[in-house]
């Protein structure tokens, strides 16, 4: 094994990639192949500057067409694209384009734009001048905010290293070294009367003569305008000035602007205890700010003017060192427990909760019953190669790939049924839409036809999307994905054979390098499938796959026994989010399917019995909640919509 990996490992190391990144890359055959090809394209296979190697790696892992990756690799090799910002500009421009003007690409990537050191310095000085009050109070606590503002706006095309160096130097000059201890300067003779009587700290005491405060969540503050309330939460952002502190408070239900004004409430000794993510209690009166005062989007319309506050739990000043605007994907995932507190990530998790509830409401409104199948099983459902095995009290067992077989056993008792459960696939795929553990929404219905199954899937997606888009978090969805629209019925229905024909006619190849066309019977993998879906631009119910491509339990088409009554729902930008089929309901056919797949039918006796005691035509499907959320939120990667994603190489935190 070492002899096979060694040459490529040597190439990747010579490109300046870190050892962990080299190891992770070699575990993924597709990524290894892509990165190697880009290295050859950029003539970097014999070594290159680390910055070039990192850009090539970023291209290899980006969501992009192979041809677009090659174009960008050439620009990197020529030195025309030198920064991650320029590369992202190019990726954004090329997305979805088959034809384009190179001048437009270069403009979108900032090619040829030179930002001089003088321009960098001027931008840094201007920004620090505008943040003078914040610097005086928060000092290095706003470092990430300053750097982000410079690199995303004023100095978008500058070298980030130069920007960081200029900012570091300017901050050190303005407020001193990061680890400086400013207290030593204030030493005065002990005998000075002023010094001996001046308080070193302030202790706040709640004024009991004021009206009793109503404890409320932030989302409930609108019903308490003009009243005194008590709110608990975390300091999302803090801006301190002389005798006044502005706090954006977050409690999970929403955001609220709070003002701590006055020599006591905003005393310097108290302000020093407040850092980002400190947990606190704020008591005060809710008022409506004047129209000219800006209230950030997503905040409650009222403002809390405090008369008392207390620190519940202090936050470390090291927070900015854990994650910031420069953190890479691995750092963000290692610190996922902190990253979850970010506005976008927390919003997506809220949408995930609302979407899950919307699925349950959909099923309840259609008369389904929810069941809870086991996830520890001793049978396979989707093929043995993707099973996670474990020892179950001395017997072999597995984490379930799907709850479908168990759902089928319940329909004679409950009729239409569904479940929301975890499923597990031991696939060593590191694509943007694959997980090793995912939330599976599955349903089974008796006494239906294949066309009714397709109608059922269509109804599910449209109804749930409508519930989320018009529900309590509709504004959150509009902020996360302003272009989202509930798809129109009916969805496009296309047979697998027609998909092969479409790929051939539109130059979507099985092998892009060798220009090899798809043939009937070939599996259409993720990349070509998504390209076809994006070109068509509407949801597609892709139907009637060959029997060899699908699971053993799928019913054959009555008009062609080589095909199955199967369906995948493909959504633009994501690809497959649902897989379903009619199920074999004949005992003899099911026994033949076991034999054909080399499966011992004895462990499946409980499943087979459904064909012996009142078998009926029935069908069902499984929807990946994580992929549904990718489509809903326009997320680039499936890990962005998970709480703690699990995939090849990652099982923490």
C-alpha positions in Angstrom: 0.0 0.0 0.0 2.8 2.4 0.9 4.4 1.9 -2.6 1.2 3.0 -4.3 0.6 6.0 -2.1 4.2 7.2 -1.8 4.7 8.9 -5.2 1.5 10.9 -4.8 2.2 11.7 -1.2 5.5 13.0 -2.2 4.0 15.2 -4.9 1.4 16.6 -2.5 4.0 17.3 0.2 6.2 19.0 -2.4 3.2 21.3 -3.1 3.4 22.5 0.5 0.3 20.7 1.8 0.2 19.9 5.5 0.7 16.3 6.5 -2.9 15.9 7.7 -4.3 17.2 4.4 -2.0 14.9 2.5 -3.3 11.9 4.5 -6.9 12.9 4.2 -6.5 13.4 0.4 -5.0 10.0 -0.2 -8.0 8.4 1.6 -10.3 9.7 -1.2 -9.6 8.3 -4.6 -11.6 10.9 -6.5 -9.9 13.8 -4.7 -6.5 12.3 -5.1 -7.1 11.9 -8.9 -8.4 15.5 -9.2 -5.6 17.1 -7.2 -3.0 15.1 -9.1 -4.5 16.2 -12.5 -4.5 19.9 -11.3 -0.9 19.6 -10.2 0.1 18.3 -13.6 -2.0 21.1 -15.3 -0.2 23.7 -13.2 3.2 22.1 -13.6 3.4 21.8 -9.8 4.0 18.0 -9.6 7.7 18.6 -8.9 7.0 21.2 -6.2 5.6 24.7 -5.9 5.1 27.5 -3.5 2.8 26.5 -0.6 0.4 29.3 -1.5 0.0 27.7 -5.0 -0.5 24.2 -3.5 -3.2 25.4 -1.2 -5.0 27.2 -4.0 -4.9 24.0 -6.1 -6.2 22.0 -3.2 -9.0 24.6 -2.8 -9.9 24.1 -6.5 -9.8 20.3 -6.2 -12.3 20.4 -3.3 -14.6 23.1 -4.7 -18.0 22.5 -6.2 -17.0 23.1 -9.8 -17.0 21.4 -13.3 -13.7 19.7 -14.3 -13.2 22.1 -17.1 -13.6 25.1 -14.8 -11.1 23.6 -12.3 -8.6 23.3 -15.2 -9.1 26.9 -16.2 -8.6 28.2 -12.7 -5.5 25.9 -12.1 -3.9 27.5 -15.2 -4.6 31.0 -13.8 -3.0 30.0 -10.5 0.0 28.5 -12.3 0.5 31.8 -14.2 0.3 33.8 -11.0 -2.8 35.6 -12.2 -4.9 34.2 -9.3 -2.9 34.6 -6.1 -5.4 34.7 -3.3 -8.3 32.7 -1.9 -10.5 35.8 -2.6 -9.6 35.8 -6.3 -10.2 32.1 -6.5 -13.6 32.4 -4.9 -14.5 35.2 -7.3 -13.6 32.9 -10.2 -15.6 30.0 -8.8 -18.6 32.1 -8.3 -18.4 33.5 -11.8 -18.0 30.1 -13.5 -20.8 28.4 -11.5 -23.4 27.2 -14.0 -21.7 28.7 -17.1 -20.8 26.6 -20.1 -19.8 29.6 -22.2 -18.1 32.8 -20.9 -15.8 35.7 -21.8 -12.3 35.4 -20.3 -12.3 39.2 -19.7 -15.4 38.8 -17.6 -13.8 35.9 -15.7 -10.7 37.9 -15.0 -12.7 40.9 -13.8 -14.7 38.7 -11.5 -11.5 37.3 -10.1 -9.6 40.6 -9.7 -6.9 39.5 -12.2 -4.6 42.4 -13.0 -5.8 44.5 -10.0 -2.8 45.6 -8.0 -3.3 46.8 -4.5 -0.2 48.7 -3.3 1.2 48.7 0.2 0.2 52.4 0.4 -3.4 51.6 -0.4 -3.4 48.8 2.2 -2.0 51.2 4.8 -4.5 53.9 3.9 -7.4 51.5 4.2 -6.2 50.2 7.5 -5.7 53.7 8.9 -9.1 54.8 7.7 -10.9 51.9 9.3 -9.1 52.3 12.7 -10.0 56.0 12.7 -13.6 55.1 12.3 -13.4 52.5 15.1 -11.6 54.7 17.5 -14.1 54.3 20.3 -14.4 50.6 19.9 -10.6 50.2 20.0 -10.4 52.2 23.2 -12.8 49.9 25.0 -12.6 46.5 23.3 -9.0 46.7 22.0 -8.0 43.3 20.4 -11.5 42.0 21.0 -12.6 43.4 17.6 -9.6 42.1 15.7 -11.7 39.5 13.7 -14.2 42.2 12.9 -11.6 44.6 11.6 -9.8 42.0 9.5 -13.0 40.7 8.1 -14.1 44.2 7.1 -10.8 44.8 5.3 -10.5 41.6 3.4 -14.2 41.4 2.4 -14.7 44.9 1.4 -12.0 47.6 1.1 -9.1 45.3 0.3 -10.9 42.5 -1.4 -8.1 41.8 -3.9 -5.2 42.6 -1.7 -2.8 39.9 -0.4 -4.4 38.8 3.0 -1.0 38.4 4.5 -0.1 42.0 3.7 -3.4 43.2 5.1 -2.9 41.2 8.3 0.6 42.5 8.7 -0.4 46.1 8.2 -3.3 45.7 10.6 -1.1 44.1 13.3 1.4 46.9 13.0 -1.2 49.6 13.1 -2.9 48.1 16.1 0.3 47.7 18.0 1.1 51.3 17.4 -2.4 52.5 18.4 -3.2 50.4 21.5 0.0 48.5 22.2 1.1 44.9 21.9 -1.6 42.2 22.2 -0.2 40.8 25.4 0.6 44.2 27.0 -0.4 44.8 30.6 -1.7 48.5 30.7 -2.3 48.6 34.5 1.3 49.5 35.4 1.0 53.0 34.0 -1.6 54.1 36.5 0.6 53.7 39.7 0.4 56.8 41.9 1.6 57.5 45.4 -0.6 55.8 48.0 -0.8 58.9 50.0 -2.7 60.8 47.2 -6.1 61.5 48.7 -7.9 61.1 45.4 -6.4 57.6 44.7 -7.2 56.3 48.2 -10.9 57.3 48.1 -11.6 56.4 44.4 -13.4 53.1 44.1 -11.5 50.4 42.2 -14.6 48.6 41.2 -18.4 48.9 41.2 -20.9 46.5 42.5 -24.4 46.8 41.0 -27.4 46.4 43.1 -30.9 46.0 41.6 -33.3 48.8 42.7 -36.1 47.0 44.5 -38.3 50.2 44.4 -38.7 49.8 40.6 -41.7 47.7 39.2 -41.1 44.0 39.4 -39.4 42.8 36.1 -41.2 40.3 33.9 -38.9 37.5 32.9 -39.2 36.8 29.1 -37.5 35.3 26.2 -36.3 37.7 23.5 -38.9 36.5 21.0 -41.6 37.5 23.5 -40.4 41.0 24.2 -42.7 42.6 21.6 -45.7 42.1 23.9 -44.0 43.9 26.8 -43.3 47.3 25.2 -43.0 50.0 27.9 -42.6 47.5 30.6 -39.7 46.4 32.8 -38.4 43.0 31.9 -35.6 40.5 32.8 -33.9 38.8 29.9 -31.1 36.2 30.0 -28.8 35.5 27.1 -25.3 35.6 25.5 -23.4 38.7 24.4 -23.3 38.2 20.6 -21.5 41.5 20.0 -20.3 44.2 22.4 -19.5 47.8 21.6 -18.3 49.8 24.6 -17.7 53.6 24.7 -17.2 56.0 27.6 -20.1 55.5 30.1 -22.2 53.5 27.6 -22.1 49.8 26.4 -24.2 48.5 23.5 -24.9 44.8 23.6 -26.5 42.6 21.0 -28.0 39.9 23.2 -28.9 36.4 21.9 -30.9 33.7 23.7 -31.7 31.3 20.9 -35.1 32.7 20.2 -33.8 35.9 18.7 -31.6 39.0 19.0 -32.2 42.1 21.1 -30.3 45.4 21.3 -29.5 46.4 24.9 -28.1 49.7 26.2 -26.1 49.9 29.4 -25.8 53.7 30.0 -24.4 55.7 32.9 -21.3 55.8 35.0 -22.4 52.9 37.1 -23.9 50.5 34.6 -21.0 51.1 32.1 -18.2 51.5 34.7 -14.8 50.5 33.3 -14.3 47.8 35.9 -17.6 46.2 34.8 -17.0 46.6 31.1 -13.7 44.7 31.5 -15.6 41.6 32.6 -17.7 41.6 29.4 -16.4 39.6 26.5 -18.1 38.2 23.5 -20.2 35.1 24.4 -20.4 36.1 28.1 -23.8 34.9 29.5 -25.7 37.6 31.4 -28.9 38.8 32.8 -30.1 42.3 31.8 -33.0 44.1 33.5 -34.6 47.2 32.1 -37.4 48.9 30.1 -38.4 48.0 26.6 -38.8 51.0 24.3 -39.2 51.5 20.6 -36.1 53.2 19.1 -36.8 56.3 16.9 -37.3 55.5 13.1 -33.9 57.0 12.2 -32.1 54.6 14.5 -31.0 51.5 12.6 -32.1 48.1 14.0 -30.2 45.2 12.4 -32.2 42.8 10.3 -33.5 39.9 12.3 -33.5 41.8 15.6 -36.6 42.4 17.7 -38.1 45.9 17.0 -37.7 47.0 20.7 -34.6 48.1 22.5 -33.8 47.3 26.2 -32.6 50.2 28.2 -31.0 48.6 31.3 -31.2 49.7 34.9 -29.4 46.6 36.2 -27.3 43.7 34.8 -25.2 40.9 36.1 -22.7 38.5 34.6 -23.8 34.9 34.7 -20.8 33.2 33.1 -17.6 34.9 31.9 -16.2 34.2 28.5 -12.5 33.7 27.6 -10.7 36.4 25.7 -9.2 33.6 23.6 -12.4 33.1 21.7 -11.1 35.0 18.6 -8.1 32.6 18.6 -10.4 29.6 18.3 -12.2 30.6 15.1 -12.1 33.7 13.0 -12.5 34.8 9.4 -9.3 33.1 8.5 -10.2 29.7 9.9 -10.2 26.8 7.5 -12.9 24.1 7.2 -11.1 21.7 9.6 -10.7 24.3 12.2 -14.3 25.3 12.0 -15.4 21.7 12.4 -13.0 21.0 15.2 -14.5 24.0 17.0 -18.0 23.3 15.8 -19.4 23.7 19.3 -18.3 27.4 19.1 -19.1 27.9 15.4 -22.7 26.8 16.1 -23.2 30.2 17.8 -22.7 32.1 14.6 -25.7 33.8 13.0 -25.8 31.7 9.8 -25.2 28.3 11.4 -27.7 28.9 14.2 -30.2 30.1 11.7 -29.8 26.9 9.6 -30.2 24.8 12.7 -33.4 26.6 13.5 -34.7 26.0 9.9 -33.7 22.3 10.4 -36.0 22.2 13.4 -38.8 23.9 11.7 -38.5 21.7 8.6 -38.5 18.5 10.7 -41.7 19.7 12.4 -43.2 20.6 8.9 -42.6 17.0 7.8 -44.4 15.7 10.9 -47.3 18.2 10.3 -47.5 17.1 6.7 -47.8 13.4 7.6 -50.4 14.1 10.3 -52.5 16.1 7.9 -52.4 13.2 5.5 -53.4 10.6 8.1 -50.1 8.9 8.6 -48.9 7.4 11.9 -45.3 7.9 13.1 -43.4 4.7 14.2 -39.9 4.3 15.7 -38.1 1.3 14.1 -34.8 0.0 15.6 -31.5 1.2 14.4 -29.6 -1.9 15.6 -30.3 -4.6 13.0 -29.1 -8.0 11.7 -30.2 -7.6 8.1 -29.0 -5.4 5.2 -31.2 -3.2 3.1 -29.0 -1.4 0.6 -26.0 -3.8 0.1 -23.5 -5.2 2.5 -20.5 -3.1 1.5 -21.9 0.0 3.3 -22.8 -1.6 6.6 -21.3 -0.5 9.9 -20.8 -3.8 11.8 -20.7 -4.2 15.6 -20.7 -7.0 18.2 -24.2 -7.3 19.8 -23.7 -9.5 22.9 -21.6 -12.0 20.9 -23.7 -11.8 17.7 -23.0 -9.8 14.6 -25.2 -6.8 14.1 -25.2 -3.5 12.1 -26.3 0.1 12.3 -29.3 0.3 10.0 -29.0 1.6 6.4 -32.8 2.2 6.2 -35.9 1.6 8.3 -37.9 0.6 5.2 -38.2 -3.1 5.8 -39.6 -2.5 9.3 -42.0 0.1 8.0 -43.4 -2.4 5.6 -44.3 -4.7 8.5 -46.4 -2.0 10.1 -48.7 -1.0 7.2 -51.1 -4.0 7.8 -51.6 -2.7 11.3 -51.5 1.1 10.9 -51.9 1.8 7.1 -49.8 4.8 5.9 -46.7 5.1 8.2 -43.5 7.1 8.4 -40.5 7.6 10.6 -37.8 10.2 11.3 -34.7 8.2 12.3 -30.9 8.1 11.8 -29.5 5.9 9.1 -25.8 4.9 8.5 -23.8 4.2 5.4 -20.2 3.2 5.5 -19.4 4.9 2.2 -15.9 6.4 1.9 -17.3 9.2 -0.2 -16.1 12.7 0.5 -18.5 14.5 -1.8 -20.5 17.7 -0.9 -23.6 15.6 -0.3 -22.5 12.4 1.5 -22.6 11.6 5.2 -21.9 8.5 7.2 -24.8 9.3 9.5 -27.8 11.2 8.4 -31.4 11.8 9.3 -33.7 9.7 7.1 -37.4 10.5 6.7 -39.1 7.3 5.3 -42.7 6.4 4.5 -44.7 3.4 3.3 -48.2 3.3 1.8 -50.4 0.2 1.0 -52.8 -0.1 -1.9 -51.1 2.5 -4.2 -49.8 2.5 -7.8 -46.5 3.7 -9.1 -48.0 6.9 -10.4 -49.6 7.5 -7.0 -46.2 7.0 -5.4 -44.8 9.7 -7.6 -47.7 12.0 -6.7 -47.1 11.3 -3.0 -43.4 12.3 -3.2 -44.3 15.5 -5.2 -46.9 16.4 -2.7 -44.5 15.9 0.3 -41.8 18.2 -1.1 -44.1 21.0 -2.2 -46.2 20.9 1.0 -43.2 20.9 3.4 -41.4 23.6 1.4 -44.6 25.7 1.5 -44.9 25.2 5.3 -41.3 26.3 5.9 -41.5 29.2 3.4 -44.7 30.6 5.0 -44.0 29.6 8.6 -42.6 31.3 11.7 -39.1 31.4 10.3 -40.0 32.6 6.8 -37.8 35.7 7.3 -34.9 33.6 8.4 -35.2 31.5 5.2 -35.4 34.6 3.1 -32.2 35.9 4.7 -30.3 32.6 4.3 -31.6 31.9 0.8 -33.3 35.0 -0.7 -33.8 33.2 -4.1 -35.8 30.2 -2.7 -39.1 29.5 -4.4 -41.4 26.6 -3.7 -41.3 24.4 -6.8 -44.4 24.2 -9.0 -46.4 21.1 -9.6 -46.2 18.9 -11.6 -42.5 17.9 -11.4 -40.8 16.7 -14.6 -41.0 13.0 -15.0 -38.2 11.3 -16.9 -37.3 7.7 -17.4 -33.7 6.5 -16.8 -33.4 5.6 -20.5 -34.3 9.2 -21.4 -31.7 10.5 -18.9 -29.0 8.5 -20.7 -30.2 9.9 -24.0 -30.2 13.5 -22.6 -26.6 13.1 -21.3 -25.4 11.9 -24.7 -27.2 14.8 -26.5 -25.9 17.5 -24.2 -22.3 16.3 -23.9 -22.5 15.1 -20.3 -19.9 12.4 -20.3 -19.2 9.3 -18.3 -15.5 10.2 -18.6 -14.9 13.9 -19.2 -11.3 13.5 -20.1 -11.8 10.7 -22.7 -15.2 12.0 -23.8 -16.8 8.6 -23.2 -20.6 8.7 -23.4 -23.0 7.0 -21.0 -24.6 3.7 -22.2 -27.9 2.2 -21.1 -27.2 0.3 -17.9 -24.5 2.7 -16.7 -25.0 4.3 -13.3 -25.0 8.1 -13.7 -22.9 9.3 -10.8 -23.3 12.5 -8.7 -21.4 14.9 -10.9 -23.1 14.2 -14.3 -26.4 13.7 -12.6 -26.2 17.1 -11.0 -25.1 18.8 -14.2 -28.1 17.3 -16.0 -30.4 18.4 -13.2 -29.0 22.0 -13.2 -29.3 22.2 -17.0 -32.9 21.2 -16.9 -33.5 23.5 -13.9 -36.6 22.0 -12.4 -37.2 19.0 -10.0 -37.0 15.7 -11.8 -38.7 12.4 -10.8 -36.2 10.1 -12.5 -37.9 6.7 -13.0 -37.6 3.1 -14.0 -34.0 2.2 -13.4 -32.7 -1.2 -14.5 -33.1 -4.0 -11.9 -29.3 -4.5 -11.7 -28.9 -0.9 -10.4 -31.4 -1.1 -7.6 -32.1 -3.0 -4.4 -33.5 -6.5 -4.2 -36.9 -5.6 -2.9 -38.0 -3.3 -5.7 -40.9 -4.4 -7.9 -40.4 -4.9 -11.7 -42.2 -2.8 -14.3 -45.2 -4.8 -15.7 -44.3 -3.5 -19.2 -40.6 -4.4 -19.0 -39.3 -7.0 -16.5 -35.8 -5.7 -16.8 -36.8 -2.4 -15.3 -38.0 -1.5 -11.8 -40.8 0.7 -10.6 -38.3 2.9 -8.9 -37.7 6.7 -8.6 -35.1 9.2 -7.5 -36.1 12.8 -7.0 -33.4 15.2 -8.3 -33.4 18.8 -7.2 -31.4 21.6 -8.9 -28.0 22.4 -7.1 -28.2 19.2 -5.0 -29.2 16.2 -7.1 -30.9 13.2 -5.5 -32.8 13.9 -2.3 -35.4 11.1 -2.4 -35.2 7.4 -3.5 -38.2 5.2 -3.6 -40.0 2.4 -5.4 -42.9 0.0 -5.4 -42.1 -3.1 -3.4 -42.2 -6.7 -4.4 -45.5 -8.0 -3.0 -45.3 -11.6 -4.4 -43.8 -14.3 -2.2 -42.2 -16.3 -5.0 -40.7 -13.2 -6.6 -39.2 -12.1 -3.3 -37.7 -15.5 -2.7 -36.2 -15.3 -6.2 -34.8 -11.9 -5.4 -33.0 -13.2 -2.3 -31.5 -16.0 -4.4 -30.4 -13.6 -7.1 -28.6 -11.3 -4.6 -27.1 -14.2 -2.7 -29.0 -13.4 0.5 -30.0 -16.0 3.1 -33.8 -15.5 3.5 -33.9 -16.9 7.0 -33.0 -13.7 8.9 -35.6 -11.9 6.8 -38.5 -14.2 7.8 -40.4 -11.4 9.4 -40.1 -9.3 6.2 -41.0 -12.3 4.0 -44.1 -13.1 6.0 -45.7 -9.9 4.8 -46.1 -11.6 1.4 -47.8 -14.7 3.1 -50.4 -13.0 5.2 -52.5 -10.6 3.1 -49.9 -9.1 0.7 -50.9 -6.0 -1.1 -49.4 -3.6 -3.7 -47.4 -1.0 -1.7 -44.6 1.5 -2.1 -42.5 3.9 -0.2 -39.5 6.2 -0.2 -36.7 7.6 1.9 -35.9 11.3 2.0 -32.5 12.6 3.3 -33.3 15.5 5.6 -29.8 16.9 5.3 -29.9 17.0 1.5 -33.4 18.6 1.6 -31.9 21.3 3.8 -29.0 21.8 1.4 -31.6 22.6 -1.3 -33.8 24.7 1.0 -30.9 26.9 2.3 -28.7 26.8 -0.9 -25.8 25.4 1.3 -22.6 24.6 -0.6 -21.9 21.4 1.5 -24.0 19.0 3.5 -21.8 19.5 6.6 -23.1 23.1 6.8 -26.7 21.9 7.6 -25.7 19.3 10.2 -25.3 19.7 14.0 -22.1 17.6 14.2 -21.4 16.0 10.8 -20.1 12.5 10.5 -18.2 11.4 7.4 -15.1 9.6 6.4 -12.3 10.7 8.8 -14.5 12.7 11.2 -16.2 11.4 14.3 -15.7 14.4 16.6 -16.5 16.6 18.4 
